[in-house]
Amino acid sequence: MHSNSQRRRALVTQATEFAGPPAVAALCREGFKVIASDAGFADAGAARAFEAAHPGARVSANCDPEALLEECWQTFGGLDVLVSNDAYPAIHGPLESLAPEALSETLRALVERPFRLLQLLVPRLKAQGHGNIVMITSCRTELPMPGGAVPDMARAAANALVRSLAIELAPFGIPVNAIAPNFLYSEAYFQRAKFIDDPVGRAYIESVVPAGRLGEPAEIGELVRYLATLKGSFHTGSIIKFSGGWPAGPLRP
């Protein structure tokens, strides 16, 4: 693995969504040089606000995989850690009622986009002789719910990618692991207004999550930090559930 004699370099994708903000915050606190990529940073105000909230992070509105990696190499001379933080609105509904593009758009966001980024990154990591890949996926497939076929298929595919790529890169000493959340507080999936502030939503969370609450962003940030700072490469191919003990049994109404 890479020597700690110089500041480590990380890229976090979709930095304003899902696990992006806590991942950037945790890596910056750990002393990483971080590029936070998000299409929303095309808005100068949003970019300035994010940088102010995450001292040490460098924002980029570049989301094209090839151009983004070139930016990382031009800026940092390489990359030690990728946090592929992939989010897309969960499209639910009976199979026959879903729009034809629901599956293709979800797969494009949650599977094809990270696949292409990894396809371009892996040769660079092999050439520099080290690297560490952390993917943010989901454990929602542990207990499928009616109407969830589209996001379940996409998240299952992303977790399969982690396992397959881990085997492929193990001989090169490049670990590939995933954090698979469910019931993580984020405005992308479990919004404060609906699941924290609203007594009905809060009661639902208390009834189905053994921890009795949503996961805090800082808690997943600590898990990102742990995986990003591995000193060895033997811990690879893991899909780490981050779900407060869910599922513990059948969902209750």
C-alpha positions as CSV (number, residue, x, y, z in Angstrom):
1,M,0.0,0.0,0.0
2,H,0.9,3.6,-0.4
3,S,3.4,5.2,2.1
4,N,2.0,7.6,4.6
5,S,5.0,9.9,4.1
6,Q,2.9,12.2,2.0
7,R,-0.7,13.3,2.1
8,R,-3.0,10.7,0.6
9,R,-5.2,11.7,-2.3
10,A,-8.9,10.8,-2.6
11,L,-11.8,11.3,-5.1
12,V,-15.4,11.3,-3.8
13,T,-18.1,11.2,-6.5
14,Q,-21.6,12.7,-6.2
15,A,-20.2,14.6,-3.2
16,T,-23.4,16.5,-2.3
17,E,-25.6,13.4,-2.1
18,F,-26.1,10.3,0.0
19,A,-22.9,9.5,1.8
20,G,-20.9,12.1,-0.1
21,P,-20.7,15.0,2.5
22,P,-19.8,12.8,5.4
23,A,-17.2,10.9,3.3
24,V,-15.5,14.2,2.2
25,A,-15.6,15.5,5.8
26,A,-14.1,12.4,7.3
27,L,-11.3,12.2,4.7
28,C,-10.4,15.9,5.1
29,R,-10.2,15.4,8.9
30,E,-7.9,12.5,8.3
31,G,-5.6,14.7,6.3
32,F,-6.4,13.5,2.8
33,K,-6.3,15.8,-0.2
34,V,-9.8,15.4,-1.6
35,I,-11.4,16.2,-4.9
36,A,-15.2,16.3,-4.4
37,S,-17.0,15.8,-7.7
38,D,-20.6,16.8,-8.3
39,A,-22.5,18.2,-11.2
40,G,-24.1,20.7,-8.8
41,F,-20.8,22.5,-8.5
42,A,-21.4,24.0,-11.9
43,D,-23.3,26.5,-9.7
44,A,-20.6,28.8,-8.3
45,G,-22.6,29.5,-5.1
46,A,-23.0,25.8,-4.4
47,A,-19.3,25.2,-5.0
48,R,-18.3,27.9,-2.6
49,A,-20.7,26.8,0.1
50,F,-19.5,23.2,-0.1
51,E,-15.8,24.2,0.1
52,A,-16.6,26.5,3.1
53,A,-18.3,23.6,4.8
54,H,-15.5,21.1,4.0
55,P,-12.2,22.9,4.5
56,G,-9.4,21.2,2.5
57,A,-11.7,19.8,-0.2
58,R,-11.3,20.9,-3.8
59,V,-14.6,20.8,-5.7
60,S,-15.1,19.8,-9.3
61,A,-18.2,20.0,-11.5
62,N,-16.5,17.5,-13.8
63,C,-18.4,14.2,-13.9
64,D,-17.1,12.7,-17.1
65,P,-15.1,9.7,-15.9
66,E,-12.1,10.1,-18.3
67,A,-11.9,13.9,-17.8
68,L,-12.4,13.6,-14.0
69,L,-9.5,11.1,-13.6
70,E,-7.3,13.2,-15.8
71,E,-8.1,16.1,-13.5
72,C,-7.1,14.0,-10.4
73,W,-3.8,13.1,-12.0
74,Q,-3.1,16.6,-13.2
75,T,-3.9,18.0,-9.7
76,F,-2.5,15.4,-7.4
77,G,-0.3,13.3,-9.6
78,G,-2.3,10.2,-8.8
79,L,-5.1,8.8,-6.6
80,D,-4.9,6.7,-3.5
81,V,-8.6,6.2,-2.7
82,L,-11.8,6.3,-4.8
83,V,-15.1,6.6,-2.9
84,S,-17.7,5.8,-5.6
85,N,-20.7,7.3,-3.9
86,D,-23.6,6.4,-6.2
87,A,-27.2,7.6,-5.6
88,Y,-30.3,7.8,-7.8
89,P,-34.0,8.3,-6.8
90,A,-35.4,4.9,-5.9
91,I,-38.2,4.3,-8.4
92,H,-40.9,2.1,-6.8
93,G,-44.1,0.7,-8.3
94,P,-45.8,-2.4,-9.7
95,L,-43.8,-3.7,-12.6
96,E,-46.5,-3.0,-15.2
97,S,-46.9,0.6,-14.1
98,L,-43.2,1.6,-14.4
99,A,-42.0,3.8,-17.3
100,P,-39.9,1.9,-19.8
101,E,-36.9,4.0,-19.1
102,A,-37.0,3.5,-15.3
103,L,-34.7,0.5,-15.3
104,S,-32.3,1.9,-17.9
105,E,-31.9,5.2,-16.2
106,T,-31.4,3.6,-12.8
107,L,-28.8,1.1,-14.1
108,R,-27.0,3.9,-15.9
109,A,-26.6,5.9,-12.7
110,L,-25.9,3.1,-10.2
111,V,-24.1,0.5,-12.3
112,E,-22.9,1.8,-15.7
113,R,-21.4,5.1,-14.4
114,P,-19.3,3.6,-11.6
115,F,-18.4,0.7,-13.9
116,R,-17.0,3.1,-16.5
117,L,-15.1,5.1,-13.9
118,L,-13.5,1.9,-12.5
119,Q,-12.7,0.6,-16.0
120,L,-10.7,3.8,-16.6
121,L,-9.2,4.0,-13.1
122,V,-7.9,0.4,-12.7
123,P,-5.1,0.6,-15.2
124,R,-3.9,3.8,-13.6
125,L,-3.9,2.2,-10.1
126,K,-2.0,-0.8,-11.5
127,A,0.5,1.4,-13.1
128,Q,1.2,3.4,-9.9
129,G,1.3,0.2,-7.9
130,H,-1.3,0.9,-5.3
131,G,-4.9,2.1,-4.7
132,N,-8.0,1.5,-2.6
133,I,-11.6,1.4,-3.9
134,V,-14.6,2.1,-1.6
135,M,-18.1,1.9,-3.1
136,I,-21.3,3.1,-1.5
137,T,-24.0,0.7,-2.5
138,S,-27.1,-0.5,-0.5
139,C,-28.2,-3.5,1.5
140,R,-31.9,-2.9,0.5
141,T,-31.8,-6.3,-1.3
142,E,-31.6,-8.1,2.1
143,L,-35.3,-7.8,2.4
144,P,-37.0,-6.9,-0.9
145,M,-40.3,-5.1,-0.8
146,P,-43.1,-5.1,-3.3
147,G,-42.5,-2.6,-6.1
148,G,-38.8,-2.3,-5.5
149,A,-37.5,-4.4,-8.4
150,V,-35.8,-1.6,-10.2
151,P,-33.6,-0.3,-7.4
152,D,-33.1,-3.8,-6.0
153,M,-31.7,-5.0,-9.4
154,A,-29.4,-2.1,-9.7
155,R,-28.0,-2.3,-6.1
156,A,-27.6,-6.1,-6.5
157,A,-25.6,-5.5,-9.6
158,A,-23.3,-2.9,-7.9
159,N,-22.6,-5.3,-5.0
160,A,-21.8,-8.1,-7.5
161,L,-19.4,-5.7,-9.2
162,V,-17.6,-5.2,-5.9
163,R,-17.1,-8.9,-5.3
164,S,-15.9,-9.6,-8.8
165,L,-13.5,-6.6,-9.0
166,A,-12.1,-7.6,-5.6
167,I,-11.1,-11.0,-6.9
168,E,-9.6,-9.4,-10.0
169,L,-7.5,-6.8,-8.2
170,A,-6.5,-8.9,-5.2
171,P,-3.2,-10.1,-6.9
172,F,-2.3,-6.4,-7.4
173,G,-2.8,-5.5,-3.7
174,I,-5.7,-3.1,-4.5
175,P,-8.6,-3.7,-2.0
176,V,-12.2,-3.2,-3.2
177,N,-14.9,-2.9,-0.5
178,A,-18.4,-1.6,-0.2
179,I,-20.5,0.1,2.4
180,A,-24.1,-0.9,1.9
181,P,-26.4,1.4,3.8
182,N,-30.1,1.4,4.5
183,F,-31.9,3.8,6.7
184,L,-29.1,6.3,6.5
185,Y,-30.3,9.9,7.0
186,S,-29.9,11.7,3.7
187,E,-32.1,14.0,1.8
188,A,-31.6,11.6,-1.2
189,Y,-33.5,8.7,0.5
190,F,-34.6,9.2,4.1
191,Q,-35.4,12.9,4.5
192,R,-35.5,14.7,7.8
193,A,-38.9,16.2,7.3
194,K,-40.5,12.8,6.7
195,F,-38.6,10.3,8.8
196,I,-37.2,12.4,11.7
197,D,-39.5,15.5,12.2
198,D,-42.8,13.7,11.4
199,P,-44.0,11.5,14.3
200,V,-45.5,9.0,11.9
201,G,-42.3,8.6,9.8
202,R,-40.2,8.5,13.0
203,A,-42.5,5.8,14.5
204,Y,-42.1,3.7,11.3
205,I,-38.3,3.9,11.6
206,E,-38.5,2.9,15.2
207,S,-40.6,-0.1,14.3
208,V,-38.4,-1.6,11.6
209,V,-34.8,-0.6,12.5
210,P,-33.5,-2.4,15.6
211,A,-31.4,0.7,16.5
212,G,-34.6,2.7,16.6
213,R,-33.4,5.5,14.5
214,L,-31.8,6.5,11.2
215,G,-28.0,6.2,10.8
216,E,-26.1,9.5,11.3
217,P,-24.0,10.8,8.4
218,A,-21.0,11.1,10.7
219,E,-21.3,7.4,11.5
220,I,-21.0,6.4,7.8
221,G,-18.1,8.9,7.5
222,E,-16.2,7.0,10.1
223,L,-16.7,3.8,8.2
224,V,-15.4,5.4,5.0
225,R,-12.4,6.7,6.9
226,Y,-11.7,3.2,8.2
227,L,-11.8,1.6,4.7
228,A,-9.8,4.4,3.1
229,T,-7.0,4.1,5.6
230,L,-6.4,0.4,5.5
231,K,-2.7,-0.3,5.8
232,G,-3.0,-3.7,4.0
233,S,-4.9,-5.1,1.1
234,F,-6.1,-8.4,2.6
235,H,-9.4,-7.0,3.7
236,T,-11.1,-7.0,0.3
237,G,-14.4,-8.0,-1.3
238,S,-16.5,-7.1,1.8
239,I,-20.0,-5.6,1.6
240,I,-20.4,-4.0,5.0
241,K,-24.0,-3.5,6.0
242,F,-24.7,-0.1,7.6
243,S,-28.3,-0.5,8.7
244,G,-28.7,-0.4,12.5
245,G,-29.3,-4.1,12.6
246,W,-31.9,-4.2,9.9
247,P,-33.4,-6.6,8.8
248,A,-34.1,-8.3,12.1
249,G,-37.3,-10.1,10.8
250,P,-40.4,-9.5,8.8
251,L,-41.4,-5.9,8.4
252,R,-44.2,-4.8,10.7
253,P,-46.9,-2.5,9.4
